[in-house]
């Protein structure tokens, strides 16, 4: 995770921060609470749905591939969940805020959505994910991209970040640990 912080998280945060400072259409980048009620409802409804869906997809993929990395114990699963609390919002800032919001200002919301979503999905392949795992991120990228675009009020990273954290926890770390504890693997 240390390498992940240095190679992905820190550069994404720095790029977003620089772009935010240079951008004249800052509101498009989502660094606001938006319409707070709508963001919190989306996060509260989306988080358990995304977690459950991610666990189910991980179970399905694991049964097809025959292997899965599972945290050694609950402490490790919680540690990984803590990392995803940092990772999720930073990825959302980069892919939803900077790419989708920024390109949406330049080329229109549909183009920003499409480019950011495809980039988000293919980005996971750089982490040596298998193609099925990479394509599974579409199940996160599409609904979160649509939510960033379509939720009422100004664009916000709040709701999509909450749902992203839950989806990642379902697919990696805590989700696989839960599958192991329930003896579903």
C-alpha positions as CSV (number, residue, x, y, z in Angstrom):
1,X,0.0,0.0,0.0
2,X,3.0,2.3,0.5
3,X,3.9,2.0,-3.1
4,X,0.2,2.6,-4.0
5,X,0.2,5.8,-2.0
6,X,3.3,7.1,-3.8
7,X,2.6,5.9,-7.3
8,X,-1.2,6.5,-7.6
9,X,-2.9,8.3,-4.7
10,X,-0.4,11.1,-4.2
11,X,0.0,11.9,-7.9
12,X,-3.8,11.8,-8.5
13,X,-4.3,14.2,-5.5
14,X,-1.6,16.5,-6.7
15,X,-2.9,16.6,-10.3
16,X,-6.4,17.3,-9.1
17,X,-5.2,20.0,-6.7
18,X,-3.2,21.8,-9.4
19,X,-6.1,21.5,-11.9
20,X,-8.5,22.9,-9.3
21,X,-6.3,25.9,-8.7
22,X,-5.9,26.6,-12.4
23,X,-9.6,25.8,-13.4
24,X,-12.0,28.7,-13.9
25,X,-15.0,26.4,-13.8
26,X,-14.1,24.9,-10.3
27,X,-17.7,23.9,-9.5
28,X,-17.6,21.3,-12.4
29,X,-14.8,19.5,-10.5
30,X,-17.1,18.4,-7.7
31,X,-15.3,19.8,-4.7
32,X,-18.5,20.8,-2.9
33,X,-21.2,19.0,-1.0
34,X,-23.6,19.7,-3.9
35,X,-27.2,19.3,-2.7
36,X,-26.3,17.7,0.6
37,X,-29.5,15.7,1.1
38,X,-29.3,14.1,-2.3
39,X,-25.6,13.3,-1.9
40,X,-26.2,11.6,1.5
41,X,-29.3,9.7,0.3
42,X,-27.3,8.5,-2.7
43,X,-24.4,7.5,-0.5
44,X,-26.7,5.8,2.1
45,X,-28.6,3.8,-0.5
46,X,-25.6,3.2,-2.9
47,X,-23.1,2.1,-0.3
48,X,-24.8,-1.1,0.8
49,X,-26.0,-1.9,-2.7
50,X,-22.5,-1.4,-4.2
51,X,-20.9,-3.4,-1.4
52,X,-23.3,-6.3,-1.9
53,X,-23.0,-6.2,-5.7
54,X,-19.2,-6.1,-5.4
55,X,-19.1,-9.1,-3.1
56,X,-21.4,-11.0,-5.4
57,X,-19.3,-10.2,-8.5
58,X,-16.1,-11.1,-6.6
59,X,-17.6,-14.4,-5.6
60,X,-18.7,-15.1,-9.2
61,X,-15.2,-14.2,-10.6
62,X,-13.4,-16.2,-7.9
63,X,-15.4,-19.3,-8.7
64,X,-14.4,-18.8,-12.4
65,X,-10.7,-18.1,-11.8
66,X,-10.3,-20.5,-8.8
67,X,-8.2,-18.1,-6.6
68,X,-8.6,-15.0,-4.5
69,X,-6.4,-13.0,-2.2
70,X,-8.1,-12.8,1.2
71,X,-7.0,-10.7,4.2
72,X,-5.3,-12.9,6.8
73,X,-7.5,-11.7,9.7
74,X,-10.1,-9.1,10.6
75,X,-7.5,-6.6,11.6
76,X,-6.0,-6.8,8.1
77,X,-9.5,-6.5,6.5
78,X,-10.1,-3.3,8.6
79,X,-6.7,-1.9,7.7
80,X,-7.5,-2.4,4.0
81,X,-10.9,-0.8,4.5
82,X,-9.1,2.2,6.0
83,X,-6.9,2.5,2.9
84,X,-10.0,2.4,0.7
85,X,-11.4,5.3,2.6
86,X,-8.5,7.3,1.3
87,X,-8.3,5.7,-2.2
88,X,-12.0,6.0,-3.1
89,X,-12.3,9.8,-2.8
90,X,-9.0,10.4,-4.5
91,X,-9.9,8.2,-7.5
92,X,-13.3,9.9,-7.6
93,X,-11.7,13.4,-7.6
94,X,-9.4,12.4,-10.4
95,X,-11.8,10.4,-12.6
96,X,-15.2,12.0,-11.8
97,X,-14.1,15.5,-10.8
98,X,-11.1,16.2,-13.1
99,X,-11.8,14.0,-16.1
100,X,-15.6,13.8,-16.2
101,X,-16.3,17.3,-14.8
102,X,-13.4,19.0,-16.5
103,X,-14.0,17.4,-19.9
104,X,-17.7,17.8,-19.5
105,X,-17.1,21.6,-19.4
106,X,-14.9,21.4,-22.5
107,X,-16.8,18.9,-24.6
108,X,-20.2,18.4,-22.9
109,X,-21.4,16.1,-20.1
110,X,-21.9,13.0,-22.3
111,X,-18.4,13.1,-23.6
112,X,-16.9,13.7,-20.1
113,X,-18.9,10.8,-18.7
114,X,-17.8,8.4,-21.5
115,X,-14.1,9.3,-21.5
116,X,-13.9,9.3,-17.7
117,X,-15.7,6.0,-17.4
118,X,-13.6,4.2,-20.0
119,X,-10.4,5.7,-18.5
120,X,-11.5,4.6,-15.0
121,X,-12.1,1.0,-16.1
122,X,-9.0,0.6,-18.2
123,X,-6.9,2.3,-15.5
124,X,-7.4,-0.8,-13.3
125,X,-5.7,-2.9,-15.9
126,X,-2.5,-1.0,-15.2
127,X,-2.6,-2.6,-11.7
128,X,-2.2,-6.0,-13.4
129,X,-5.9,-6.8,-12.8
130,X,-7.2,-9.6,-15.0
131,X,-9.5,-8.5,-17.8
132,X,-12.6,-9.9,-16.1
133,X,-11.7,-8.0,-12.9
134,X,-11.0,-4.9,-15.0
135,X,-14.3,-5.1,-16.8
136,X,-16.1,-5.6,-13.4
137,X,-15.1,-2.0,-12.5
138,X,-17.6,-0.9,-15.2
139,X,-20.3,-1.9,-12.6
140,X,-18.9,0.8,-10.4
141,X,-17.8,3.4,-13.0
142,X,-21.1,3.6,-14.9
143,X,-23.4,4.2,-12.0
144,X,-21.0,6.5,-10.2
145,X,-20.4,8.5,-13.4
146,X,-24.1,8.8,-14.0
147,X,-24.7,9.9,-10.3
148,X,-22.0,12.5,-10.6
149,X,-23.6,13.9,-13.7
150,X,-27.3,13.5,-12.9
151,X,-27.8,14.0,-9.1
152,X,-29.5,17.3,-8.4
153,X,-27.5,20.4,-7.4
154,X,-23.9,21.2,-8.4
155,X,-21.6,18.3,-9.0
156,X,-20.3,16.7,-5.9
157,X,-17.8,14.0,-5.1
158,X,-19.5,13.2,-1.7
159,X,-22.1,10.6,-2.6
160,X,-20.0,8.9,-5.3
161,X,-17.0,8.7,-2.9
162,X,-19.1,7.0,-0.3
163,X,-20.5,4.5,-2.8
164,X,-17.0,3.9,-4.3
165,X,-15.5,3.1,-0.8
166,X,-18.2,0.6,-0.2
167,X,-17.8,-1.0,-3.7
168,X,-14.0,-1.3,-3.2
169,X,-14.5,-2.8,0.3
170,X,-16.9,-5.4,-1.2
171,X,-14.5,-6.4,-4.0
172,X,-11.2,-6.2,-2.2
173,X,-10.2,-6.8,1.5
174,X,-13.3,-6.8,3.7
175,X,-15.6,-8.4,1.0
176,X,-13.4,-11.4,0.3
177,X,-12.7,-11.8,4.1
178,X,-16.5,-11.9,4.6
179,X,-16.8,-14.6,1.9
180,X,-14.2,-16.6,3.6
181,X,-15.8,-16.3,7.0
182,X,-19.2,-17.3,5.5
183,X,-17.4,-20.3,3.9
184,X,-18.6,-19.3,0.5
185,X,-15.2,-19.7,-1.1
